[in-house]
Amino acid sequence: MPAAAHLRRLKDSLTGPVTLGELASRLGREGVGLLVLVTALPFLQPIPLAGLGTPVGLLLVAVGVQLALGRADLPLPAFAARRVLDEARIRGLLSGAERALGWIERVLRPRRRGTVPARAAGAAIAVLGLLLAVPVFVPLGSPLCAAGLALLGLSLVEEDGLLAALGLAAAAAALAYHAALVGLV
């Protein structure tokens, strides 16, 4: 099912306040993909975001490890999972995400499903998150990691095997770039 339709169905099923944990469990793999995509977007530009890479990178490592272990749900700490969100706020967020994904889905579609297992995508997300978390400035290191993360996040949202393969290739390129810079040092 397209992710925008999944979000629309989730929005229509809301009947009052919901906890963040319930929302994450209802979103499933699309929620993981959205989290990876949204956290990668600020790093796609070449200006370093001082202090943001480490916490975001560690979050992505946790998400990637969960996927690599075969869990498709969004891992949340207990204090975050218990947070109650009102229905109007959730409806607004879901409507915005649905519009954005509707635009993205004009280009993306489920193709080559099963080409890249979710476990491989999870391992790549964990590695890219680890590279992003290292508190050392690497010229263009964050945008290279973020490109792979964005592709992998979109592939999880849209179940697009071609995007997943491109995301794995971008992850390999980012890893090679970082390894080459370490070798130069």
C-alpha positions in Angstrom: 0.0 0.0 0.0 1.4 3.5 -0.8 2.6 5.3 2.3 0.3 8.3 1.7 -2.8 5.9 1.7 -1.4 4.3 4.9 -1.2 7.7 6.6 -4.6 8.6 5.4 -6.1 5.4 6.8 -4.3 6.1 10.1 -5.6 9.6 10.3 -9.1 8.4 9.6 -8.9 5.9 12.4 -8.0 8.4 15.1 -10.7 8.8 17.8 -9.0 11.0 20.3 -5.7 11.5 22.0 -3.0 8.9 21.2 0.3 8.1 22.8 3.5 8.3 20.7 4.1 4.6 21.3 0.7 3.7 19.9 1.3 5.9 16.8 4.7 4.4 16.2 3.2 0.8 16.4 0.5 1.8 14.0 2.9 3.2 11.5 5.2 0.1 11.4 7.9 0.1 8.8 6.6 3.3 7.2 7.3 5.0 10.5 10.9 3.8 10.6 11.4 5.0 7.0 9.8 8.4 7.8 12.0 8.8 10.9 15.2 8.0 8.9 14.2 10.4 6.1 13.2 13.3 8.4 16.4 13.0 10.5 18.6 12.8 7.4 17.1 15.9 5.6 19.0 18.6 7.7 22.3 17.0 6.9 21.9 17.1 3.1 23.4 20.5 3.0 27.2 21.1 3.2 27.1 23.4 6.3 28.1 21.4 9.4 25.4 21.2 12.1 27.5 21.4 15.2 26.3 19.1 18.0 23.4 17.7 16.1 25.2 14.8 14.3 26.0 12.8 17.4 22.5 12.5 19.0 20.8 12.0 15.6 23.5 9.5 14.5 23.0 7.5 17.7 19.3 7.4 17.2 19.8 6.2 13.6 22.2 3.5 14.9 19.5 2.3 17.3 16.9 2.3 14.5 19.3 0.5 12.1 20.2 -2.2 14.6 16.5 -2.8 15.2 15.9 -3.2 11.5 19.0 -5.4 11.1 17.7 -7.7 13.9 14.4 -8.1 12.0 12.2 -5.8 14.0 10.0 -3.5 11.8 8.6 -1.3 14.5 9.9 2.1 15.6 12.0 1.8 18.7 11.1 4.5 21.2 12.3 5.1 24.8 9.7 4.5 27.4 9.4 8.2 28.3 8.7 9.1 24.7 6.3 6.2 24.1 4.1 7.4 27.0 3.8 10.9 25.7 0.2 11.7 24.8 -0.5 13.8 21.7 -3.8 15.4 21.0 -5.9 14.4 18.0 -5.8 17.7 16.2 -2.0 17.9 16.3 -1.6 14.3 15.1 -4.1 15.0 12.3 -2.2 18.0 11.2 1.1 16.2 11.2 -0.3 13.2 9.3 -2.0 15.5 6.7 1.3 17.3 6.1 3.2 14.0 5.7 0.5 12.7 3.5 0.7 15.7 1.1 4.5 15.4 1.0 4.5 11.7 0.4 1.7 12.1 -2.2 4.1 14.3 -4.2 7.0 11.9 -3.7 4.9 9.0 -4.8 4.5 10.5 -8.2 8.1 9.5 -8.8 8.5 6.5 -6.5 6.6 3.3 -6.6 7.0 -0.2 -5.3 9.4 -1.8 -7.7 11.8 -4.7 -7.3 10.3 -5.6 -3.9 12.5 -8.0 -2.0 15.6 -7.0 -4.0 17.3 -5.6 -0.9 16.3 -7.2 2.5 15.3 -4.8 5.2 18.0 -6.3 7.4 20.7 -5.1 4.9 19.0 -1.7 4.8 19.0 -1.7 8.6 22.7 -2.5 8.8 23.5 0.3 6.3 21.4 2.8 8.3 23.3 1.8 11.5 26.7 2.2 9.8 25.7 5.6 8.3 24.3 6.7 11.7 27.6 5.7 13.3 29.5 7.8 10.7 27.2 10.7 11.3 27.6 10.3 15.1 31.4 10.7 15.1 32.1 14.2 16.5 34.9 14.9 14.0 34.4 17.2 11.1 34.8 15.4 7.8 34.4 17.7 4.7 31.2 16.7 2.9 30.9 13.6 5.2 27.5 14.5 6.6 25.8 15.1 3.2 27.2 11.8 1.9 25.8 9.9 4.8 22.5 11.8 4.7 22.1 11.0 1.0 22.3 7.3 1.7 20.0 7.6 4.7 17.4 9.6 2.7 17.4 7.0 -0.1 17.1 4.1 2.4 14.4 5.9 4.3 12.4 6.5 1.2 12.9 2.9 0.1 11.4 1.7 3.4 8.5 4.1 3.1 7.7 3.2 -0.5 9.0 -0.4 -0.6 11.1 0.5 -3.5 13.9 -2.0 -4.1 15.6 0.2 -6.7 15.9 3.0 -4.2 17.1 0.6 -1.5 19.9 -0.6 -3.9 20.8 3.0 -4.6 20.8 3.7 -0.9 23.2 0.8 -0.2 25.5 2.0 -3.0 25.5 5.5 -1.5 26.2 4.0 1.9 29.2 2.1 0.5 30.4 5.3 -1.2 30.1 7.2 2.1 32.0 4.5 4.0 34.7 4.4 1.3 35.0 8.2 1.4 35.4 8.2 5.2 37.9 5.3 5.1 39.9 7.1 2.5 40.1 10.2 4.6 41.1 8.2 7.7 43.8 6.6 5.5 45.1 10.0 4.5 45.3 11.2 8.1 
